[in-house]
Amino acid sequence: METKPEMINNIVVSQSVSKTKQEKKKVELIIEDEEFECEDEIINETICSKNSLTAKSGFKAEEIFRTDNKIKMALETYFKLNVVSMEKNQGKKYDTLITFNNNTKLNIQNKKIENLGGRGDSFDRRHIKNTFDNQFIRKYLTHLSLIRKSKTETFMTEDQKQDFINLCNNNLIDIKKYIKKTLIGEDGQENNFWCIMKTDKNFNKMEIYVLSSLKLYEFICGSIKIDIKMKKNGTCLHLSPYISLQRKGGGNTDHSPNHIQAKFKITQDILNLCDKIL
């Protein structure tokens, strides 16, 4: 049984879908009290392998950051305090907790890069319902990135995309709130600094950059420029030249088709904001 969907500029924003047995594998997109269905995607094994290697490389970079004596000495020189410990954290908006000899504690968000620019690196992943306060931004984002015609195409038309851009521009406070909670964190779990490690695949050469999280947030907010590629394969919402949102999950190895991933593009402009300590 289906209820008549509510429409906003020809976009379905709420509907109830009855569940039937089908031969093709289905995954549910659950957004608050709404249910959507879409065919599960086939993820290219090469892409999966690349993502796995990227994650492992990132974990290794974090371990090196916490154990390398040169990095420790550089941090002590920069903060003018002796480091007592550097502890690993999981499931929070920071990767490393640094404790200094005067009991000062700093939450560090680690990020490893090999090249500048590109498509960016993931820095946040969350359920669509935990992204924006504005329900219509969430619904437009659902139809842009989560419910798609195919793996590389969206159902949204150019006019609908322009409506979405206008909606975001009219709700910049909400956009900035999302940027803050994903870039820095919230509820007492905020990171204080970003530490960027620019290196190669084998970690033979390392450059360490330190940047205040608040300074980074203010820079990103000052660069906000809402954009969506108008072609059919434009399935990402760009909040600025440095921050973009896309679908994360829904493939054979990931059962979170209703999650949105935020990606951060680190360019020379970002490094220019930082203090290079090593």
C-alpha positions, 0 to 999 in steps of 0.5 A, a space after each residue: 500500500 502506498 500513500 500519496 507523496 508530498 511534493 516540493 518542486 516535483 521532488 518526492 519528500 515523503 512516502 511510505 513504501 510497502 515491502 514485498 519479496 523481490 528477486 533483486 537484493 534491496 536495501 532500505 533507506 530509513 530517514 526518520 519516519 520515512 522509508 525508501 527503497 533502492 537497488 543495492 549497488 555493486 561496488 567495484 572491487 578495485 575501489 574497495 581495495 583502494 579504500 581499504 589501503 587508504 584506511 590502513 595507511 591512515 591508521 599507520 600514519 596515526 601510529 607514527 604520529 604517536 610514536 615517532 620521537 622527532 614528531 614528539 620533539 617538534 610538538 614540544 617545541 611548538 607548544 613549549 611543553 613536554 609531552 607526557 603521553 599521546 593516546 589513541 582515541 576511537 569513535 570521537 572527533 579526534 584521533 589522539 589525546 596529547 597530555 603535557 607535563 602541566 596536565 594540559 590536554 589537547 585533542 588532535 585530529 590527524 590527517 595524512 595526505 600524499 598529494 594536495 587537492 584531488 577529490 579530498 579525504 573522508 573526515 566524517 560519516 553519519 546517518 542522514 538524519 544527523 546531518 542538517 537541522 532543516 528537514 528539507 535540506 535532508 530530503 533534497 540531499 537524500 534525492 541527490 545522493 542517496 536515492 539515485 537512478 544508477 551508481 553514477 546518476 541522480 534523479 534530480 533535474 537541473 532545476 531541482 538542483 538549483 532549488 537545492 542550492 538556493 535552499 542551502 544559501 537561505 539556510 547558511 546558519 544550518 550549513 555552518 552548524 553542520 560544518 562545525 560539528 563535523 570538522 570540530 565535533 560537539 558535546 564536549 568531544 571537540 578536537 583542538 587542533 588538526 595535525 596534517 602529515 604530508 608524506 609518501 606511501 612508505 613514510 620516507 619523508 614527512 612534513 607535519 603541519 599544525 592548525 587550530 580547529 577554530 581557525 580552520 572552521 572560520 576559514 571554511 565558513 568564509 569560503 562557503 560556496 554551495 554548488 552541485 554539478 548540473 550534469 546527471 552524474 552530479 551527485 555530490 553537494 559542495 559546501 565550499 571548494 574544500 568540503 563536499 558531501 556524498 553517499 557512503 555505503 550501500 554496496 556489497 560490503 557496506 550496509 549503511 546506504 543512508 549514511 552521508 560522507 563528508 570529504 575535505 580537500 586539502 590544498 596549498 591554501 589550507 597548508 598556508 593556514 598551518 604552522 609547519 613544525 617538521 
